[in-house]
Amino acid sequence: MTETFILRQQHGHIGQITLNRPQKLNALCLPMLAELVAAIQDYDATPDVRAIVICGQSRAFAAGADVGTLAESGAIALYTSGFSEHWDQIAACQTPIIAAVQGYALGGGLELLMACDIIIAAPDAVFGLPETTLGIIPGAGATQRLTRTVGKSLAMEMVLAGRRLNATEACAQGLVSQITEDGETVSTAIAVAGRIAQAGPLATHMAKAALLASYDMPLTAGIKYERTLSALVAASEDRKAGLAALGSRTKPTFHGR
């Protein structure tokens, strides 16, 4: 029987993905990543889905990349396998992605979180990058995304010395947006996704693109890019619907065009 690594549910305009390898603490193997990317890309291509929520189980969001997968791969095989590129494909999703984190988010699991847009944590969430203790280094974006998120010094300590952050520390450093009560992490993430889903989908896609561009562009170029997208969305039917609803004090209906 083929193992199902990913579970999917749709709640109105929200697509939910649950990592489903609990016996391995959701360690990310190649088939699991392939299923995850396929699910995200499917939701991203579905106009009716306006936000995506990714979650794990109570013990772990994802405790890293599958060590067996890494151990069995030589340098060239690993480089050409497309294994690490799965994280890039997740980051390329236009639809906003909210991650709900319970328990461990380590190594590739933390890199998966940083490819998402909003991270919401349970009180017991733990974040870390243990790769150097295994004689390797992060390979799916952590050295770049973590530094941009928490700054050089803390990123260095996490990567070089294996420091782990609890939920309170992660929130204080800007790695997560909020900490929930016990048992409310997934429902809170779905509620945040619901608020996103009520907004204009073209606007959320363009706003996400502009925010992500701030990582790569100088300030002047980023402002010009934002201005371009702001002018472009002004030509949309969604903008007309939003302004009309504001004038009539009614709730707008957006169609993503």
GIGIWO-V697447 format. One record per backbone hydrogen bond with DSSP energy under -0.5 kcal/mol. NH is the residue of the N-H (numbers start at 1). CO is the residue of the C=O. E is the energy in kcal/mol with one decimal. If there is no record, write none. Layout:
nh: {NH:NH}
co: {CO:CO}
e: {E:E}
This chain:
nh: {5:7:9:11:12:14:15:16:16:17:18:19:19:20:24:25:26:27:28:29:33:34:35:36:37:38:39:40:41:42:43:44:45:46:47:49:50:50:51:52:53:54:55:56:57:61:62:63:66:70:71:72:73:78:79:80:81:86:86:87:88:89:90:91:92:93:98:99:100:101:101:102:104:105:106:107:109:110:111:112:113:114:115:115:116:116:117:118:120:121:122:125:126:127:128:133:134:134:135:136:144:145:146:147:148:149:150:151:151:155:156:157:158:159:160:161:161:163:165:167:167:170:171:172:173:174:175:176:177:178:180:184:188:189:190:191:192:193:194:195:196:197:198:199:199:204:205:206:207:208:209:210:211:212:213:214:214:215:216:217:222:223:224:225:226:227:228:229:230:231:232:233:234:235:236:237:240:241:242:243:244:245:246:247:248:249:250:254}
co: {3:18:16:14:10:11:51:9:14:53:7:17:55:5:21:22:21:24:64:27:29:30:31:32:33:34:35:36:37:38:39:40:41:43:45:46:13:48:13:96:15:98:17:100:60:104:104:25:28:66:67:68:70:74:75:76:77:82:83:84:84:85:86:87:88:90:52:118:54:99:120:100:59:126:62:128:106:107:107:108:109:110:111:112:112:113:97:97:99:178:101:122:103:165:105:130:130:131:132:131:141:141:142:142:144:145:146:146:147:151:152:153:154:155:156:156:157:157:127:123:125:166:167:168:169:171:170:170:119:119:121:181:184:185:186:187:188:189:190:191:192:193:194:195:196:200:201:202:203:204:205:206:207:208:209:210:211:212:213:213:218:219:220:221:222:223:224:225:226:227:228:229:230:232:233:257:236:237:238:239:240:241:242:243:244:245:245:252}
e: {-0.7:-2.4:-2.2:-3.0:-0.7:-2.0:-2.5:-3.7:-0.6:-3.2:-2.7:-0.5:-2.9:-3.2:-1.9:-1.7:-2.7:-1.3:-2.8:-1.0:-2.5:-2.4:-2.2:-2.6:-2.9:-2.2:-2.4:-2.5:-2.9:-2.1:-2.3:-2.7:-1.5:-1.4:-0.7:-2.0:-3.1:-0.6:-1.2:-2.4:-2.6:-2.6:-2.3:-0.6:-2.3:-2.1:-1.7:-2.4:-1.9:-1.8:-2.9:-1.7:-1.1:-2.9:-2.4:-2.3:-0.8:-0.6:-1.2:-1.2:-0.7:-2.0:-1.7:-2.3:-1.4:-1.5:-3.3:-3.2:-2.9:-0.6:-3.1:-0.6:-1.8:-2.5:-1.7:-2.0:-2.8:-0.5:-2.1:-2.1:-1.9:-2.2:-0.8:-0.8:-0.6:-1.6:-2.2:-1.8:-3.0:-2.5:-2.7:-1.8:-2.4:-2.7:-1.6:-1.3:-0.5:-2.1:-1.1:-2.0:-0.9:-3.0:-2.1:-0.6:-1.4:-1.2:-3.0:-0.6:-1.4:-1.9:-2.7:-2.1:-2.6:-2.5:-3.2:-0.6:-1.4:-1.6:-2.9:-0.5:-0.7:-2.7:-2.3:-2.2:-1.9:-1.2:-2.2:-1.1:-2.8:-0.8:-2.6:-1.9:-2.3:-2.3:-2.4:-2.0:-2.4:-2.6:-2.2:-1.7:-2.0:-2.6:-1.0:-0.6:-1.4:-2.4:-2.2:-2.4:-2.8:-2.3:-2.1:-2.3:-2.5:-2.5:-1.8:-0.8:-0.8:-1.6:-1.0:-2.7:-2.7:-2.5:-1.9:-2.3:-2.6:-2.5:-2.2:-2.3:-2.6:-2.1:-2.3:-2.6:-0.8:-1.6:-1.8:-1.0:-1.2:-2.4:-2.6:-2.6:-2.4:-2.2:-1.8:-2.2:-2.0:-0.9:-2.1:-0.6}
